[in-house]
Amino acid sequence: MIVKNLIKHIETWAPPGIAWEKDNVGLQLGSTQSQITNVLLCLEVDSKVVDDAIKKRCNLIISHHPLIFTPLKSITDRDNQSDLIKKIIKNDINVFSAHTNLDFAKDGVSFQLAKKLKLQQIRFLKNLSSNQYKIVVFVPEKFVEKVASAMHIAGGGQIGDYSNCSFRIVGQGTFKGSNSTNPFVGIKGNLEYVREIRLEMIANSFDLPKILSAMKESHPYEEVAYDLYKLNNENVNFGMGAIGVLNQSMTKEEFLFYVSKSLKIKNFRYTSGKKNKIRTVAVCGGSGSDLADEAIKQNADAFITADVKYHKFQDVQNKILLIDAGHYETEIFILDELKRRIQKFLNNGNNKVYKYKGSTNPIIFYNNSGE
């Protein structure tokens, strides 16, 4: 299998179009036409990860954090990133990253964190919005299934777990072609009346070009009449964070122990919160403290995320149990889901999929056992 096919599979789940606009997702180094040997998964790429890839004959590294986040000004022998990039290129390794697009995808980073805590009824904490359009196109009745099918295949009409969603109204279209036209129905120069279907469906903004292209290619008319409406709807397919409920309520002390045990962490920061009983829990893998107010709005009893600033703790200390469980610690579980999906896609072929067993976490906790 070539790199391009695996990337396409991953991006069907986590489309690059939903990534934060300043993010750098996708193929970082290499060629989409490379034949895959084995695959190594990691949160971020460092020299030890590359060494492990070489040892395991992995010519594709898939990371969550992009190897290249800001534009490179030079590749020399004077910095660690340059040395790392040269090492990757020398060993013919391809590097692909899925970052905020994997954060915002269903069953992505935050959903895996929620599942690790065994939350039930998991949904997005805050859905993305204003990134969808409604497409309305007028199609002669006999061709509506052909046009609708082409648009659906291109990504139109996807609402949550439902595909092929559309709405159709029968009506009458009119047109009068000039002498330079070649109308599919009727005669040029005549005012024609045609029974048509008003076909409507929703589309993600990043899918719009290919859906419109499929619509026009499948439509019989010389000139296709259609409308685009930009929507402010919440996008049920993509969002930030996740929220769910525990099987049963816990006291605050029980919940703090449960978090420590479930996430396999010995140290984390938290603030007192409002309630002593914890049942509804919101999470956001990585830096998600900006969603604390949304968690409060959604009546969550606790919110788990990372990289929380002092003043955010201060702002919400009497409103919600806010836990900073660590950036690495709240994102690492996505690798299990990546591995499961990639192995299923490769269908037990000759390519092996490995998770990097070391830690790329740069943070070390000091423990003064003498105190």
N, C-alpha and C positions, 0 to 999 in steps of 0.2 A: 504493500500500500504506500502511496505517496503522501507527503506531508499535507498537501492541499486538501485531500479528502478528509483527513482527520480534523483539520482546522474547520472545514465546512460543517462537520458534524457537531463540534463543540459550539460553533457560532450559531447554529440553529437553536441551541439551548440558551446561549448567552450572546445575543447579537452585539456586534461592536457599536451599532448605532445607539444603544442605550447607555453607553459609557459616558462618564463625566467628560464634558467637552475638552478639558485640558489634560485628559488622561492620554496615555500612549499604549494602546492595546494592539494585539495582533502579532504578526511575525516580526521579531526583533532582529534576528540574524539568520541567514541561511537562504534556502530556496524552497519554494512550495513544491517543486518537482522532485525533490530528493526522495529516494526510496527509504522508508522507515526500517531501521533495524529493531531497536528497542526504545522504550520511552521511560524517562525519569521525571517524576513529579516533585515539585518543591514549592515552598512559599516564595523564596527569592533565590537568585542564582549567585553563588559565591565560588571561590576557588575549590573548596572541598566538594561542593555539588558537582562541579565540572570533573574533578578527579573521579568521583563516584560514577559519573556518566561514562567516562572513558573505561573504567574498570568493568562496567556491566555492558559495554558495547551499545550504549544508548546514543543514537545520533539525533535524538529529539528530546529537548528539555522543555517541559511545560511548567511555567511558574505563574504564581498569582501576582506578585509584584513585578512590574516591568523591569527588565534589565536596563533599558534605556528609557528614562523618564523625561529628562530635559535634553535639548539638542546638544550633541557633542561638538566641541570646538576643535578638538584635536585628539589624535590617538598617537601617543608617544611612549617613551619608556620611563615617564616621570610620575605616573599615578597608577593606582591599583586597578581602576576600571579599564584603563587601556591594556594593562597586562592581561586582565581577565578576558577581554574581547579578543585579543590576539590569540590567546590560548584556545578559545572556542573555535575561532576560524581555522587555526592550525589543525585542529582535530576534526574538522568537517562536521561540527555539531550545529544543529538548527535550534533556535530558541523562540518559543512562542509564549505570549503572556495574555492571560484573561484576568483583568483587574476589576474595575468598577462595573463592567458589564456582567461579571460573575457575582458581584455584590448585589446587583439589582435584579438578578434573574430568580424566578421561582425555583426552589430547591437549591439555591445558591448558598453563599457564605452564611448569611444570617439564618436561613432555614436549617442548615446543618448544625449550627450552634443550638437552635431551638430543639432540634431532634436529639442532640446529645443530652439535653436537659429533660428529655422525654415529655416535652410539652405536647398537648393535644389541641386540635382545632387551630392549627397554625395558619396564619395569613400574614400578608404584608402589614407592617406597622403604618407605613405611609406609601400609598401608590404614587407612581410617577404620573404627571399630568401634562396636558398641553403638548403632547408629542404624537397626536393622532389626527387623521383626517377622515371625513366621510367622502367617499367617491359616489357620485350619481351619474349613471350613463344610460342613454336611451338606445334600446336595441330592438330590431324587428323581432317579433314574437318567436319565429322559428329558430332564431340564432341565440336566444337568451341563455340556454344551457351551455352552449359552447363558450360564450364570452364569460359567463359566471365561473365556469370550471377553470378557465385559463387564469382568471384573476385570483381564484382561491389557491391554485397551485403556486402562484407567485407570492402568496402570503396575505391576501386580503380576506377579511371576514373571520378573523381569529379573535374570539372573546373568551378569555380564560381557558377552560378545558374544552370549549366548543369550537369546532372549525366549520367552514362552509356556511357561515352566517350571512344572510342577506335579506333584503326586503324588496318586494316587487309589486308594482302597481301597473295595471293595464291602462293605456291611454292612446291618444291619437296624435301623431307627429305630422308636421307639415314642412314642406320645403319646395323650393323652385330653383333648379340649377340653371346656371348661365350656359351659353353655347360652348364654353370651354370645358364643361363638366362631363363626367361619364357616370351618371347615377346608377347605383345597384338596383334600385326599384324605380319604375316609372320612366318618363321621357324628359330629357333636358328641355328647359323652356316652359314646361308645364308646372302648374301648382299641384303638387301631389299630396295626398292624404294617406298616411300609413299607420296601421295598427302596431303600436310599439309597447315595450315594457320599460318602465322606469326602474332600473336595477340599482340598488343602494347597498353599500357595504363599508365597513370601517377598515382603516389601514394605518399601520404604524408609519410615522414620517420617514423612517429610514428604509422602509420597504416600498415607498411610493413610486420611485422611478421604475422599478421592475414590474410593479402591478399595472401601472399605466401603459408600459410597453406591451405587456401581455394582453391588456384590454384592446389596444389599437390593432395589434397583429391578428387577433381573433375576430375582430368586428368586421362585418361585410361592407360597411359604408366607406365611401371615398373620404368623407370628412366626418369624424366621430364627434357627436355632440355630448359633452360631459361637463359636470360641475365638480369643484373641489370646495369643501367646507372645512376650515381649520377648527378643531374642537378643543374645548377646555376640559373635557371629560377626564376623570381619573382613569388611568390605564390599568385594567385589572390584571394584565399579563406581567407587569413589571413594577417593582417598588423598592423601598428602602426599609431595612430592618425587618423584624418579624415579631408577632405577638401570639401567645397561646395560653393555655391553662394547664396547671399541674393536675394530676389525678386526684389529689386531695390537698387541702390547705396545710401549710406548715407554719410553725412559729418562725420568727425572724432568725433565731439562733439555729433552728433546724435547717432553714433554707440556706443560710450561709455555709453550714457544714456540707449540705447537699451540693452546692455550687463547687466547693473546694474538691469534693470527691468526684463529681461528674466530669469536671474539666481538668482534673489531675493537677491542681495548682495548690501550693501551700501558702502563697502570699497574694493578697489583693487589697485594694483600697475600697472603702464604702462609706456611705453616710447614713445617718440614723433612719430616715424615712418617716412615714406617717402612720403606718399600720404595723401591728405585731403579727397579724396573720397574712401569709403570702399565698395567693392562688393564681392571679393573673400576672404573667411575666412577659415583659418585652425585652428583645435583644437586638443588638446590631454588632456584627463582627467588625473589628477594626475601629477606626475613629468615628464614633457615632453619637457623641455627646450632644450634638445639635438636635438630635431626635428626642431628647429627654422631655421637652415640653409636650411633644406629640404623645409620648408614653403616658404622661400625666393626663392628657386630654382623653386618652383611650381607657382611662381608669385602671392602668396597670399598677400593681402593688410594688413591683420591682422592675428595674431596668439594668441590664447587663451590657456593657460595651467596653471601650478602651480609650486611652489617651485623654482622660477627663481633666480639665483644668481646675485649679483650686476654686475659682469663683463660680464655676458651674456647680460644684459640690455645695458651695455656700447658697446658691440661688434655690436649690431644690431640696435642701436637707430636711425640711419638714413637710415635703410633698410626696416623696417617693424614695424607696430604698434604691439608691444608685450605687452600682458596683462597677469599679474599673478592674476588670479581670485580666487585662493585658492584651496588646495588639496581636502578637503571635498566638497567644493562648486562645483567643476567640476566633481565629481564622484557620487554624491548622486542620480542622475537621473537614474542610472542603476537599482536601486531597483524597479522602476515602470515597467521596461521591464521584470525583473526577476519575479515579481509578476504576470504579464500578462501571461507569458509563463507557469509558474507553475500552475496557476489556470486553464488554458486551458488543460494542461496535466492531472490534477486531475479530470477534467471534472465534476465540481460541485458535487464532492463526499462529504463525511462527514468531510474531512480535510479542515480547514480554513487556509488562508495565510494572514499574517499580515506584515505590514511594521512597524519597530520601529519608534514611533512618536517623541521620544526625539532626542536630538543631541548627537553624540559621538565625535563631533569636539572639540579637546583640546585647540583650539586657540580662544582667546577672544580679540576683538578690544576695545581699550580704547578710549572713546569719551569725551573730555574735553569741555563740552557744554558752559563753562564759557568764552571760548576764542572767 
